[in-house]
Amino acid sequence: MILLKLFLSFCTIGALAFGGGYAALPLIQEQCVELNHWLTMSEFSDLLTISQITPGPIAINSASFVGMKVAGFAGAVVATLGFTLPPFIIVSFLFWVFKRYGELPVMQDILSGLKPAVVGLITVAAVNVMVEALWGNGAVLLSSTDFFAAGLALLAFIALRLKKIGAMATILLCGAVGVLWQLITPFIV
């Protein structure tokens, strides 16, 4: 029964994840944290980190991770298949439609309307991850802010956006800073 539930949950996510892996993150959070309670919000945040640093698309990595946690190897296969099957069918159909009717203004209008929705989905995922990283499960208050995490996030943003340092180098650098911080923190306090 759990395999069917995994398959159907990730089919739903796959069918609605317009805009790619990052746009799927709020849907994955809703299915895995809020509706089915397969993950806590902290585990979801860890899932995003692991899915980001492992090879492959973030949403497929997330499906595999959740499936493995919930039902072992079979769960990973079922969740991944559930996530990938609807987009495969949708893309195959849309390819046919776009090839046949792509020049019509209504098709261009549909695509233009989907872009802001994708931006909204990605923004929701980013805000949810930011809240978890900076405040954990606590209240969003200045007094409960993890200033080390906030500083590291700001440095990562600067490295990625302004200095054009690669994502992998930034992830490795932030990981190294995190380890270093944990090593020196006992001597500071």
Steps between C-alpha positions, in 0.01 A plus 500: 500500500784742583654441155174596333473809720858599412432445130179704501650782709797536268276465192308800632823693552632402157178597329496847659873583511504747212825691495744228597640358819507814710138572415415151626645565846186656654299207362747250646487684833121494499477127420792378713493733802147633535267234356676166549747590780776295339750775588530772760577852379856455624532176301355679197769767533764226520342331199542821298864523596570136415301520176685814396850361552440159344509455122168520318187713505399619847137382477592150384765476770238613751252237382765229526604619846145511637412164344812341651423645843137390493520157333860411420630433150155410363369829637780692328420334167124551536528866609745579221284327239192677638673836468635443148202330333255796487758746358601243239138465388434876520818594312432242231150641451616862515774430248236379258271797573781755482637354178154522348363823655803678656474810284147579614475805727299306759795262548733793559248647746485173695880484526515865608243433771689203640827692553377711797349189661839329479669803659245485783562128561877548512462800732281303744759220510781750559316677782413170671861384486622839624264495799613146591869591462485824697237426765453122504162410640492807723330832458634740239644750745825695500590342834465146360692566179799278422737782402774260393259338251381845386858615443589182317190532280594860420856396412367218281268745324788740438725219377237367262336819377762772515832315481373229263668223700360163395224329697712195589790715623257707708340190652840350586622830643188544715530140621863558596410824681223313685744231617755762600232692692400187692864435587572850631165576663583318829805724544308822433211448742 
